[in-house]
Amino acid sequence: MRPSTLRALNRAAELTRQNRLTEAMLIAEPVILTADEYEGEEIRRWLLDHVTDFTGEHHEGPKQLP
């Protein structure tokens, strides 16, 4: 993934945590839309791996039933 793409995604995550979703989308959307198929796949993996960056919440794994 290009460094500029990663910076945009990190900034969008930061803005989302600050409840500034519109600004986050203005930064992330152009980067996502212009990505080629390879970078697009990297972006998808990064987003899945960094969900908590956007929510600011840290969840533990699934709880096991006794």
Residue pairs with C-beta under 8 A, 6 or more apart in sequence:
1 39
1 42
1 43
1 46
2 39
4 31
5 31
5 35
5 39
5 43
6 46
8 27
8 28
8 31
9 28
9 31
9 43
9 46
9 47
9 50
10 53
11 24
11 27
12 24
12 25
12 27
12 28
12 54
13 24
13 50
13 53
13 54
15 21
15 23
15 24
15 27
16 24
16 54
16 55
17 53
17 54
17 55
17 56
31 43
32 40
32 43
35 42
35 43
52 58
52 59
